[in-house]
Amino acid sequence: MKSKPLWIVVIVAVVGVTAGLAWILDRPRIVEGVARVAAPGILQIDGQWIHLIGLKPPREDPDCALNGLIYQCTVISLGKTAELVAAKVVRCETEQFSKDARLWGECTARAPGTAVDTEISVNRELVQNGWAMADSQYTDAYVADAEIAKRDKIGIWRGFFIEHSWRPKIYGGPSEIQDG
């Protein structure tokens, strides 16, 4: 019996390893632990930054107005996120997308020692309560929740909220907008 040339064996091995890695990397990964709010819409667990998928929190200060008073809804959104994860076990099902090196996650939170069925979705709570807008770039899971919050004037929708896509129209164009 004649043995196969070494180059064929190497190619088959490389293809097999590559397919196996692609399968492993393509699967959602679970990150669990104590979370801190690293930035609007971003949690940090065990040194990993996890962007909350399906939402876009307010990111510019000040960007909300209620009864003629401008306030920093970014700070309030950060506080609401912190309330959701404070002293809780946070579990994120994470994934990465092609052309995007960031780690995205659907995160849940529950009190330590309680059953998993008591978990709440951090992502959904922020959108349902009006402290983040829905972002359908990777999922449209929260679009209906955002529409309800907007209709019911909850959270940032209580007064006047300047969505990022509206800013150039309101302020006269990108040249008049100052980015920090």
Secondary structure, DSSP 8 states (H G I E B T S, - for coil): -----HHHHHHHHHHHHHHHHHHHHHS-EEEEE-EEEEETTEEEETTEEEEETTEE---SSS-EEETTEEE-HHHHHHHHHHHHHTTSEEEEEEEEETTEEEEEEEEEEE-TTS-GGG-EEHHHHHHHTTSSEE-TTT--TTHHHHHHHHHTT-GGGSSEE--TTTHHHHHTSGGG----
